[in-house]
Amino acid sequence: MRHLLLLPLLFGALPALAQVEELDQVEPGKGEWQAETLGSYGGADDHQIEVIAGVTDRLALGVQAEFEGRTLDGWGPVALYRFSDPEADLVGLGLETQIEIDRGGRLGEAELRGIVDRRSPNWWVQANLMLRYQRDEGARGTNVAYAGSVQHALGDKAWLGIEASGRAVRLGGDRQAAAQGEHYAGPSLTVELGDDTVELGAAWLQRLAGSGPRSEPRLFVQFTF
């Protein structure tokens, strides 16, 4: 049985609503599990932990929790449906949904995420498109966000390219809960170590438009067992 432990770290000086978006992949598969932590560290200490396991070849189920410092801010279920496997098919396609219940027992966030993952000997392309409802201190809003990466292989163990992410359009509600017109882009690097058992990645995203932070790094390390 192959297990995945994914530990991405997202550093920034602003709360989670101002962060760059993370990239999700079409995983885990059947018999695999994945644990993930991401967050904003510095001026604010907001972070999220997610654990998800492949139940069948198509379906993965899990749970996620969000914290402000050491205080639980919300939690909820996660479900991923894999229409195709990026390791076996030409393109990996997935649809993920997340629901978060806040400390008051109310719906704090709901997200529907489409995932595309295409990997060839020379190119690795990833794209996420998110429809998200969020509630923040009484404000409510719905927007469309995105994240994507195009990388070219540097030998057998490294990939270099560009990554972009942002919150494109607010469909309704308050600006505080649903930002729009925030776009980031910058270089990204992924390196695989050992027998593809460890994957390291980094991206530095510069603000191109909007009122978010001027720049933010996105770092991760992934262990495969």
C-alpha positions in Angstrom: 0.0 0.0 0.0 1.4 3.4 -1.0 0.7 6.3 1.4 1.2 10.0 0.7 2.0 12.6 3.3 1.7 16.1 1.9 2.9 19.1 4.0 2.6 22.4 2.0 3.5 25.6 3.9 2.0 28.9 2.6 3.7 31.9 4.2 2.2 35.4 4.3 1.5 38.3 6.6 -2.2 38.6 6.0 -5.2 36.4 6.9 -6.3 33.4 4.8 -8.6 35.5 2.5 -5.5 37.3 1.2 -3.4 34.2 0.5 -2.4 32.9 -2.8 -4.4 29.8 -3.8 -3.0 26.3 -3.3 -2.9 23.7 -6.1 -4.8 20.4 -5.5 -4.0 17.3 -7.5 -6.2 14.3 -8.5 -5.1 12.2 -5.6 -5.0 10.1 -3.4 -6.0 6.9 -5.2 -7.4 3.7 -3.7 -5.4 2.5 -0.7 -3.5 5.8 -0.4 -3.8 8.5 2.3 -2.8 12.1 2.4 -2.3 14.5 5.2 -2.0 18.2 4.4 -1.3 21.4 6.3 -1.3 24.9 4.8 -1.6 28.4 6.3 -0.7 32.0 6.6 2.1 32.7 9.1 3.6 36.0 10.3 1.2 38.8 11.2 -1.7 36.3 11.3 -1.4 32.6 12.2 -4.2 30.9 10.2 -3.7 27.4 9.1 -5.7 24.4 7.9 -5.1 20.6 8.3 -6.7 18.1 6.0 -6.6 14.3 6.0 -8.1 12.3 3.0 -8.0 8.7 2.0 -8.7 6.9 -1.3 -11.8 4.7 -0.7 -12.1 3.4 -4.2 -10.4 4.0 -7.6 -12.7 7.0 -8.0 -13.7 8.3 -4.6 -11.6 9.8 -1.8 -13.1 11.0 1.5 -11.6 13.0 4.3 -12.0 15.8 6.9 -10.4 19.2 7.2 -10.1 21.7 10.1 -9.1 25.4 10.1 -7.4 27.1 13.1 -6.7 30.6 14.2 -3.5 30.1 16.2 -4.3 27.1 18.4 -8.1 27.7 18.4 -10.3 25.6 16.1 -12.2 28.0 13.9 -14.1 25.4 11.8 -14.1 21.9 10.4 -15.9 19.8 7.8 -15.9 17.0 5.3 -13.9 16.7 2.0 -14.8 14.5 -1.0 -12.9 14.0 -4.2 -14.2 12.2 -7.2 -11.6 11.1 -9.8 -13.0 10.9 -13.3 -9.6 9.8 -14.6 -6.2 8.9 -13.1 -3.2 11.1 -14.2 -0.9 8.2 -13.9 -2.9 5.9 -16.1 -4.8 8.2 -18.4 -3.9 11.0 -20.8 -5.3 13.7 -18.4 -6.3 13.4 -14.7 -9.7 15.0 -14.0 -11.3 15.4 -10.6 -14.0 17.2 -8.8 -13.6 18.1 -5.1 -16.0 19.6 -2.6 -15.4 21.0 0.8 -17.8 22.2 3.5 -16.7 24.0 6.7 -18.8 24.4 9.8 -17.7 27.3 12.0 -17.5 27.4 15.8 -21.1 28.5 16.0 -22.3 25.5 14.1 -23.1 27.5 11.0 -21.9 27.1 7.4 -18.7 29.0 7.2 -17.4 28.0 3.7 -18.4 25.7 0.8 -16.2 25.1 -2.2 -16.5 23.2 -5.4 -13.1 22.6 -7.1 -12.4 21.3 -10.6 -9.0 19.8 -11.0 -6.9 19.1 -14.2 -3.6 17.3 -13.9 -1.5 16.4 -17.0 2.0 15.0 -16.8 4.2 13.9 -19.7 8.0 13.2 -19.9 8.7 16.9 -20.7 5.7 18.9 -19.3 3.6 19.0 -16.2 0.4 21.1 -16.3 -1.9 21.6 -13.4 -5.1 23.7 -13.2 -7.7 24.3 -10.5 -11.0 26.3 -10.8 -12.9 27.0 -7.6 -16.5 28.2 -6.9 -16.4 29.3 -3.3 -19.0 30.6 -0.8 -17.4 32.1 2.4 -18.7 33.7 5.5 -16.4 36.0 7.5 -17.4 37.9 10.6 -20.9 38.4 9.4 -20.0 39.2 5.8 -21.0 36.7 3.1 -20.0 36.3 -0.5 -19.4 34.0 -3.4 -16.6 34.2 -5.9 -14.6 32.3 -8.5 -10.9 31.6 -7.8 -8.2 29.7 -9.8 -4.7 28.3 -9.6 -2.5 26.9 -12.3 1.0 25.8 -13.1 3.0 24.9 -16.3 6.4 23.3 -15.7 9.1 21.9 -18.1 11.2 18.9 -17.1 14.9 19.6 -16.1 16.2 16.0 -16.5 14.3 13.2 -14.7 13.9 14.7 -11.2 13.2 18.5 -11.6 10.5 20.7 -13.1 10.8 24.5 -13.7 8.0 26.8 -14.8 5.5 29.4 -13.9 2.5 29.4 -11.5 -0.5 31.7 -11.3 -3.4 32.1 -9.0 -6.0 34.5 -7.9 -9.6 35.4 -7.2 -11.1 36.4 -10.5 -14.8 37.4 -10.1 -17.2 38.1 -7.2 -20.6 36.6 -8.1 -22.3 38.2 -5.1 -22.1 39.3 -1.5 -19.6 41.4 0.4 -16.1 42.3 -0.7 -14.7 41.2 2.8 -15.8 37.6 2.2 -15.4 37.4 -1.6 -12.4 39.2 -3.1 -12.2 39.8 -6.9 -9.6 41.1 -9.3 -6.6 39.7 -7.3 -4.0 38.0 -9.6 -0.6 36.6 -8.9 2.1 34.9 -11.0 5.7 33.9 -10.6 8.4 31.1 -11.1 8.0 27.7 -9.6 10.3 24.7 -9.1 9.6 21.1 -8.2 12.3 18.5 -7.4 11.9 14.8 -6.8 14.3 13.0 -4.5 15.2 9.3 -4.1 12.9 6.9 -5.8 10.2 9.6 -6.2 9.5 9.2 -2.5 10.1 12.9 -1.7 8.9 15.8 -3.7 9.9 19.4 -2.9 8.4 22.5 -4.4 8.6 26.3 -4.2 6.9 29.2 -6.0 7.3 33.0 -5.5 4.1 34.7 -6.6 4.1 38.5 -7.3 0.9 40.5 -7.3 -0.1 41.6 -10.8 -3.5 43.2 -9.9 -5.8 43.8 -6.9 -5.4 44.8 -3.3 -3.8 41.6 -1.8 -0.2 41.3 -0.5 2.5 42.4 -2.9 4.1 39.0 -3.0 4.0 35.6 -1.3 5.9 32.3 -1.4 4.3 28.9 -1.7 6.4 26.0 -0.4 5.6 22.3 0.0 7.2 18.9 0.7 5.6 15.6 -0.1 6.6 12.2 1.2 5.5 9.0 -0.5 5.4 5.7 1.5 
